[in-house]
Amino acid sequence: MASCFSENPLEQELSCCICLQLFSDPVTFHCGHSFCLACLEKSRSFKAGLSDNRCPDCRVENQNSEFAQRNLKPQNTVESYKAIVQETDEGAPQRGMEVEIVERKDVPSCSSLGEDGCEAMCNTGKDIADHSDSIEIKLSSELSKHSSRLTPVMMDIQAKIELVGDLLAKAKGKEAAVKTSSTRFKAEVKTVLEEMVELVRSYSTAGMELLEAQIRPREEVWETSVQALSYLHRQLKETELQVNTLLKEQDEVRVCKEIPEVEKLAASLIVEPQKFGTCDENEATINMTHMCEEMESRNNDLRVKLGAAQRRLRNILNPSEVTFDSETLHPCLVLSEDLKTVSFSVVKQPYPAGPQRFTNYFQALSSQSFSKGEHCWILQAEGCPWVLGLCYGGLPRSGTESGLESRSGAWCLMWYENLLRAYEGGRETPLKRTPFFQKLEIRLSFSKNCVTFSSISNVTGAKTHLHTFNVSFTEPVYLAVRMMSGQPKARITLCE
C-alpha cells in the first residue's frame, strides 16, 4: 500500500494512513494522529482486540474515555485542496500555479517518544492544522495573483477577435463584390470576342459563297458538255455494233433491208467540235479578278466592324481608352489609322455628310462617352492654338453655338494668342499668359464631381495645376478638341 501513496507532500499531509486517501470526516486522537471516521470503525470491527481509545498508528491509548474527537480543520483543508486541484486541472494550459510546500520531516512514532513525546505530537498536530490553513490562504493569494495577470490578456484577445471579425466581414463583402464584378467583366469581354468570331465566320461563309458563285457556272458548262459527249459516244458505239453485225450477216435480204436504217442513224449522229469546244491551258486557269474586287470591299467592311469590336474590347479592358470619332470630324481634319491623332488638311476631305459632323469649326469628339469612374488623358497639340476639354453629346454641329467655348454643357481650356483661358457655360476665366504650351492633362472624377486641367513639361514631365471645374454631371460626357486656326502641320494627339 505504501507504493500507492501519493508523492505530493501536501496530499500526504491530508491523507489517512489507513486508506491512503484524502481525509473524509476526519477524527484526531490526543496523540495528534488523524484518521477517517469510517476507517477507524472498520479497523475496530475487524480487530476485536483493539481498544476504542488506542491510536492505530502509535498504539498509544487515550486517557479520555471518549472516542477520538472530530477535527474540522483537516476536513476544510481537504475541501479547499480539492477545489484548487480541480480548478488547476481545468485551467492547466492557461494558468501556472505555484504552491509552496513545507517539506515534511520524518516524525518519530508515539511509541518511541513515550507519553511526553506523544503530547508533543499533539502540539505538532495542531501546528499541522494551522499550517493547512496557511496553505489554503497561500493558494488563494497565488491564484488571485495569476488570475489578475490573465485579465488584460483576455481583454486583448477579445479586442483582437472583434477586430478580426470586422475585417473578416469586410473581406467577405469585398470578395463577393469582386466576384460579381469579375463575372460581369468576363461576360462583357466574352460578348465582344464572340461577336468578333461571328464576324470572321460570316466573312468566311460569305467569301466561300461568292467563290462558289464564281466557279459553279464554269463547272456546270463542262458538266453539260461531258454529259452530251458521253451520250453521243454511247450512240456511236451502238451504231458501230449494228454495222459490224450487218457485215457478218449472210442473209442478203435482211442486209438490204437494214442498211438504210443504219445509214440514217449514222447520218443523224453529227459531231460538232465547235459546239463542245476545247479546253486549253488558259481556260483551265480560273480568273477571279471580279471576285478579288468584291472581296476587297468585304475586307474593308470586315476591318471596320472588327475595328469597332476591338475598340469596344479595349474600352472594356481600359475604361479610360479613348479614340476620335471619324463621323464627327470637320472635313478639314484627317484622322490617323489608330484614331488617336487629328491633323489639319488644306484640302477638304470627301466625308459623307451626317448629323454628327462638325461644319463650322475644326472640331472632333471622342468615340467613347463617360458617365462613371475615374479617368485621365494627356493631349499634345502642335502647330496651332487650341481648345481642349469635355462636353455633353448634345453640342450643336453647326452654327456659332457649336464652338466648345461658347456653349453650356462644355468645360474646356483655350490657348490663343499666348493667353490661357477657362470656359464653362460660355463664361470666360483668364488664367495666365504663356508663349509655349503643348501637353495638357485632363482628369475626370465622377466621385468628386470635378474636371481638373494640368500642364505637363516637355522637358521634366512635371505637372502644374491650371484649373478645376466643379461639376455635377447629369449625362455622359465626351472628350472634345478644336483647332483655332488651320496650319499645314497642325495636329492634336491623344498620348498613351
Residue pairs with C-beta under 8 A, 6 or more apart in sequence:
1 20
4 20
5 12
5 15
5 20
6 12
6 15
6 20
9 101
9 102
9 103
9 104
10 81
10 99
10 101
10 135
11 22
11 81
12 104
13 104
13 128
13 131
13 132
14 22
14 23
14 74
14 77
14 78
14 81
14 132
15 21
15 22
15 23
16 22
16 23
16 24
16 26
16 34
16 35
16 36
16 39
17 33
17 35
17 56
17 57
18 35
18 36
18 39
18 40
18 42
18 43
18 56
19 36
19 39
21 36
22 78
22 81
22 82
23 34
23 36
23 74
23 75
23 78
24 36
24 37
24 38
24 78
25 36
25 37
25 38
25 70
25 75
26 34
26 35
26 36
26 37
26 70
26 71
26 74
26 75
26 78
27 34
27 35
27 36
27 37
27 40
27 67
27 68
27 69
27 70
27 71
28 34
28 68
28 69
28 70
28 71
28 74
28 125
29 35
29 55
29 60
29 62
29 68
29 69
30 60
30 62
30 63
30 64
30 118
30 119
30 122
31 55
31 57
31 58
31 60
31 62
31 110
31 118
31 121
31 122
31 125
32 118
32 121
32 122
32 123
32 124
32 125
32 126
32 128
33 55
33 56
33 57
33 58
33 110
33 121
33 125
34 71
34 74
34 125
35 56
35 57
35 68
37 70
40 56
40 68
43 50
43 56
44 50
44 52
50 56
51 61
52 67
53 61
53 62
53 64
53 65
53 66
53 67
53 68
54 60
54 61
54 62
55 61
55 62
55 110
57 109
57 110
58 109
58 110
58 111
58 118
58 121
59 110
59 111
60 110
60 111
60 115
60 118
62 68
71 129
73 129
73 132
73 133
74 129
74 132
76 132
76 136
77 129
77 132
77 133
77 135
77 136
80 136
80 139
81 135
81 136
81 139
84 97
84 99
84 139
84 143
87 143
88 95
88 97
94 150
95 143
95 146
95 147
95 150
96 146
97 139
97 142
97 143
97 146
98 142
99 135
99 138
99 139
99 142
100 138
101 135
102 131
107 121
107 124
108 117
110 117
110 118
110 121
113 120
113 121
185 316
188 316
189 313
189 316
189 317
192 309
192 312
192 313
192 316
193 313
195 309
196 306
196 309
196 310
196 313
199 302
199 305
199 306
199 309
200 302
200 306
203 298
203 302
206 298
207 295
207 298
210 291
210 294
210 295
210 298
211 288
211 291
214 286
214 288
214 290
214 291
215 286
218 286
222 279
225 276
225 277
228 276
229 276
232 269
232 271
235 269
236 269
239 262
239 265
239 266
239 269
242 258
242 262
242 265
243 262
243 266
246 255
246 258
246 259
246 262
249 255
249 258
311 321
311 323
311 339
311 367
311 368
314 321
315 321
315 368
319 370
319 373
319 375
320 373
320 375
320 376
320 377
321 368
322 366
322 367
322 368
322 377
322 479
322 494
323 338
323 339
323 340
323 366
323 367
323 368
323 494
324 335
324 339
324 340
324 342
324 364
324 365
324 366
324 367
324 481
324 494
325 356
325 364
325 365
325 366
325 367
326 335
326 339
326 351
327 354
327 356
327 357
328 356
328 357
328 358
328 363
328 364
328 365
328 397
329 335
329 342
329 349
329 351
329 357
329 358
329 364
330 357
330 358
330 359
330 361
330 362
330 363
330 364
331 348
331 349
331 350
331 351
331 357
331 359
332 344
332 345
332 346
332 348
332 349
332 362
332 486
333 342
333 343
333 344
333 345
333 349
333 362
333 364
333 483
334 342
334 343
334 344
334 345
334 349
335 341
335 342
335 364
336 342
336 343
339 367
340 493
340 494
341 491
341 492
341 493
341 494
342 364
342 481
342 483
342 491
342 492
342 493
343 490
343 491
344 362
344 383
344 384
344 483
344 486
344 487
344 488
344 489
344 490
344 491
346 486
346 488
351 357
355 397
356 365
356 397
357 397
358 364
358 397
358 398
358 402
359 397
359 398
359 402
360 398
360 399
360 400
360 402
360 403
361 402
361 403
361 404
361 482
362 482
362 483
362 484
362 486
363 402
363 403
363 404
363 480
363 481
363 482
363 483
364 480
364 481
365 391
365 393
365 395
365 478
365 479
365 480
366 478
366 479
366 480
368 478
368 479
369 393
369 476
369 477
369 478
370 444
370 446
370 476
370 477
370 478
371 446
371 473
371 475
371 476
371 477
372 446
373 446
374 443
374 444
374 445
374 446
374 447
375 443
375 444
375 445
376 441
376 442
376 443
376 444
377 441
377 442
377 479
377 494
378 439
378 440
378 441
378 442
378 456
378 494
378 495
378 496
379 388
379 439
379 440
379 442
379 481
379 492
379 493
379 494
379 495
380 438
380 439
380 440
380 492
380 493
380 495
381 388
381 415
381 437
381 438
381 440
381 481
381 491
381 492
381 493
382 438
382 489
382 490
382 491
382 492
382 493
383 487
383 488
383 489
383 490
383 491
384 483
384 484
384 485
384 486
384 487
384 490
384 491
384 492
385 414
385 415
385 416
385 417
385 483
385 484
385 485
386 414
386 415
386 416
386 481
386 482
386 483
386 484
386 492
387 403
387 404
387 405
387 412
387 413
387 414
387 423
387 480
387 481
387 482
387 484
388 412
388 413
388 440
388 442
388 480
388 481
388 482
388 492
389 404
389 410
389 411
389 412
389 413
389 423
389 442
389 451
389 453
389 480
390 410
390 411
390 412
390 442
390 444
390 451
390 477
390 478
390 479
390 480
391 404
391 407
391 409
391 410
391 411
391 412
391 477
391 478
391 480
392 409
392 410
392 475
392 476
392 477
392 478
393 475
393 476
393 478
394 409
394 475
395 402
395 404
395 407
395 409
395 410
395 480
396 402
396 407
400 406
401 407
403 482
404 410
404 412
404 423
404 480
404 482
405 412
405 414
405 421
405 423
405 426
405 428
406 423
406 426
407 425
407 426
408 425
408 426
409 425
410 423
410 424
410 425
410 480
411 423
411 424
411 451
411 469
411 471
412 422
412 423
412 480
413 420
413 421
413 422
413 423
413 431
413 440
413 453
413 466
413 467
414 420
414 421
414 422
414 423
414 484
415 421
415 434
415 437
416 484
418 433
418 434
418 435
419 430
419 432
419 433
420 430
420 431
420 432
420 433
420 434
420 437
420 466
421 428
421 429
421 430
421 431
422 428
422 429
422 431
422 453
422 466
422 467
422 469
423 429
424 469
429 467
431 466
431 467
437 455
438 458
439 455
439 456
439 457
439 458
439 495
440 453
440 454
440 455
440 456
440 466
441 453
441 454
441 455
441 456
441 463
442 451
442 452
442 453
442 479
443 451
443 452
443 453
443 454
444 451
444 477
445 451
445 452
446 473
449 470
449 471
449 472
449 473
450 468
450 469
450 470
450 471
451 468
451 469
451 471
452 465
452 467
452 468
452 469
453 465
453 466
453 467
453 468
454 463
454 464
454 465
454 466
455 463
455 464
455 466
456 462
456 463
457 463
457 464
479 494
481 492
483 490
483 492
